[in-house]
Amino acid sequence: MVKERILSVDIFRGATILLMVLVNTPGTWSNVYGPFLHADWHGYTPTDLVFPFFLFIVGTSIAFSYKGRKANAEVYKKIGIRTLKLIALGVFLGAFIIHFPFFKNFQDIRFPGVLQRIGVVFFFAAILFINLDWKKLIGVTAILLIGYWLLMTFVPVEGIASTLDRAPNNLANWLDVQVFGSHNYKADYDPEGLLSTIPSIASALLGVFTGLILTSKHAKKATILMGLGGSLLIIGHIWDIVFPINKALWTSSFVLVTAGWANLVLALIYYLTDVKKIEFGSVFRYAGANAIVIYFLSSFISKIMGQIKVGETSLHGWLFQKVYVHDFLALETSSLLYGLSVVSFYGFVGYFLYQRKIFIKV
């Protein structure tokens, strides 16, 4: 196990989780600047990078935590318990309501979700890492990405040629409807659906390779990460021609492009903090130390504020209108300021926990 912490990884993780909070809690979804919204379907925005960045850093952390560990019952038990905790927390968020009996009707509960995907991806990436060497992991990653591409483009749906559009004969969407029914995020698909979990495991495995580079004895790690990131970006954009970049489907081209950007961003942070020893980003490091806790709290409190009624609106809506909406501000600006205030609050929560050495492991 690597005992020495790499500061850039902590900063990257914390910045990613705070960005997740920012894009998830605007003042109003009706007025949001374009870069803070997901792409409608194909293509990607800066917001579409956030979740794959987190799965990428999950993989990097696996390389740190499990390097040198042998596969045994105790390790499998710890991996399994953590996986179940993440899935349970995710299902809880999807089911919770503030009034008795405190859970939605069964048919309205969303089964897939962000924490559920993190849990499943962590499970498979960790199991693969402790059982296979890096060469075999490259092979597994290639199989996952190419196999998903072949499934999505060549397997017909009920006798009809599959499409990559948002349609009933989209294989991933069709499977989510067949398996989860009314338990999806949308009636016709779920962005954290079943089939698209396959390539999301590859997102974490690409993070594993970055973790192996960072824990190696290479002298020019930042340069290697820059080269890797640029290569993944180029390959991903070329693949986009036949397998469009799409977050909702988590296409293989999306995996490569987002991992490419993740390596480039991490390489820059690594060069500044771990090579040049420039001190910055402490607030992100604090948040990164309790990343899952901060994400869960932000989602849970946001749900509560959205359900508490204040007159004709919610507590969230009332606070936004009373504090952030002004004639001299565009509504998009007001919405962004609300989100930044929420981020500042959770940045303080991260600082509070860090200073008191409270690290809640999920």
Secondary structure in CASP SS format (residue, H / E / C, confidence):
PFRMAT SS
TARGET T0000
AUTHOR 0000-0000-0000
METHOD secondary structure of the structure
MODEL  1
M C 1.00
V C 1.00
K C 1.00
E C 1.00
R C 1.00
I C 1.00
L H 1.00
S H 1.00
V H 1.00
D H 1.00
I H 1.00
F H 1.00
R H 1.00
G H 1.00
A H 1.00
T H 1.00
I H 1.00
L H 1.00
L H 1.00
M H 1.00
V H 1.00
L H 1.00
V H 1.00
N H 1.00
T C 1.00
P C 1.00
G C 1.00
T C 1.00
W C 1.00
S C 1.00
N C 1.00
V C 1.00
Y C 1.00
G H 1.00
P H 1.00
F H 1.00
L C 1.00
H C 1.00
A C 1.00
D C 1.00
W C 1.00
H E 1.00
G E 1.00
Y C 1.00
T C 1.00
P H 1.00
T H 1.00
D H 1.00
L H 1.00
V H 1.00
F H 1.00
P H 1.00
F H 1.00
F H 1.00
L H 1.00
F H 1.00
I H 1.00
V H 1.00
G H 1.00
T H 1.00
S H 1.00
I H 1.00
A H 1.00
F H 1.00
S H 1.00
Y H 1.00
K C 1.00
G C 1.00
R C 1.00
K C 1.00
A C 1.00
N C 1.00
A H 1.00
E H 1.00
V H 1.00
Y H 1.00
K H 1.00
K H 1.00
I H 1.00
G H 1.00
I H 1.00
R H 1.00
T H 1.00
L H 1.00
K H 1.00
L H 1.00
I H 1.00
A H 1.00
L H 1.00
G H 1.00
V H 1.00
F H 1.00
L H 1.00
G H 1.00
A H 1.00
F E 1.00
I C 1.00
I C 1.00
H C 1.00
F C 1.00
P C 1.00
F C 1.00
F E 1.00
K C 1.00
N C 1.00
F H 1.00
Q H 1.00
D H 1.00
I C 1.00
R C 1.00
F C 1.00
P C 1.00
G C 1.00
V H 1.00
L H 1.00
Q H 1.00
R H 1.00
I H 1.00
G H 1.00
V H 1.00
V H 1.00
F H 1.00
F H 1.00
F H 1.00
A H 1.00
A H 1.00
I H 1.00
L H 1.00
F H 1.00
I H 1.00
N H 1.00
L C 1.00
D C 1.00
W H 1.00
K H 1.00
K H 1.00
L H 1.00
I H 1.00
G H 1.00
V H 1.00
T H 1.00
A H 1.00
I H 1.00
L H 1.00
L H 1.00
I H 1.00
G H 1.00
Y H 1.00
W H 1.00
L H 1.00
L H 1.00
M H 1.00
T H 1.00
F H 1.00
V C 1.00
P C 1.00
V E 1.00
E C 1.00
G C 1.00
I E 1.00
A C 1.00
S C 1.00
T C 1.00
L C 1.00
D C 1.00
R C 1.00
A C 1.00
P C 1.00
N C 1.00
N C 1.00
L H 1.00
A H 1.00
N H 1.00
W H 1.00
L H 1.00
D H 1.00
V H 1.00
Q H 1.00
V H 1.00
F H 1.00
G H 1.00
S H 1.00
H H 1.00
N C 1.00
Y C 1.00
K C 1.00
A C 1.00
D C 1.00
Y C 1.00
D C 1.00
P C 1.00
E C 1.00
G C 1.00
L C 1.00
L C 1.00
S C 1.00
T H 1.00
I H 1.00
P H 1.00
S H 1.00
I H 1.00
A H 1.00
S H 1.00
A H 1.00
L H 1.00
L H 1.00
G H 1.00
V H 1.00
F H 1.00
T H 1.00
G H 1.00
L H 1.00
I H 1.00
L H 1.00
T C 1.00
S C 1.00
K C 1.00
H C 1.00
A C 1.00
K C 1.00
K H 1.00
A H 1.00
T H 1.00
I H 1.00
L H 1.00
M H 1.00
G H 1.00
L H 1.00
G H 1.00
G H 1.00
S H 1.00
L H 1.00
L H 1.00
I H 1.00
I H 1.00
G H 1.00
H H 1.00
I H 1.00
W H 1.00
D C 1.00
I C 1.00
V C 1.00
F C 1.00
P C 1.00
I C 1.00
N E 1.00
K C 1.00
A C 1.00
L C 1.00
W C 1.00
T C 1.00
S H 1.00
S H 1.00
F H 1.00
V H 1.00
L H 1.00
V H 1.00
T H 1.00
A H 1.00
G H 1.00
W H 1.00
A H 1.00
N H 1.00
L H 1.00
V H 1.00
L H 1.00
A H 1.00
L H 1.00
I H 1.00
Y H 1.00
Y H 1.00
L H 1.00
T H 1.00
D H 1.00
V H 1.00
K C 1.00
K C 1.00
I C 1.00
E C 1.00
F C 1.00
G C 1.00
S H 1.00
V H 1.00
F H 1.00
R H 1.00
Y H 1.00
A H 1.00
G H 1.00
A C 1.00
N C 1.00
A H 1.00
I H 1.00
V H 1.00
I H 1.00
Y H 1.00
F H 1.00
L H 1.00
S H 1.00
S H 1.00
F H 1.00
I H 1.00
S H 1.00
K H 1.00
I H 1.00
M H 1.00
G H 1.00
Q H 1.00
I C 1.00
K E 1.00
V E 1.00
G C 1.00
E C 1.00
T E 1.00
S E 1.00
L H 1.00
H H 1.00
G H 1.00
W H 1.00
L H 1.00
F H 1.00
Q H 1.00
K H 1.00
V H 1.00
Y H 1.00
V C 1.00
H C 1.00
D C 1.00
F C 1.00
L C 1.00
A C 1.00
L H 1.00
E H 1.00
T H 1.00
S H 1.00
S H 1.00
L H 1.00
L H 1.00
Y H 1.00
G H 1.00
L H 1.00
S H 1.00
V H 1.00
V H 1.00
S H 1.00
F H 1.00
Y H 1.00
G H 1.00
F H 1.00
V H 1.00
G H 1.00
Y H 1.00
F H 1.00
L H 1.00
Y H 1.00
Q H 1.00
R C 1.00
K C 1.00
I C 1.00
F C 1.00
I C 1.00
K C 1.00
V C 1.00
END
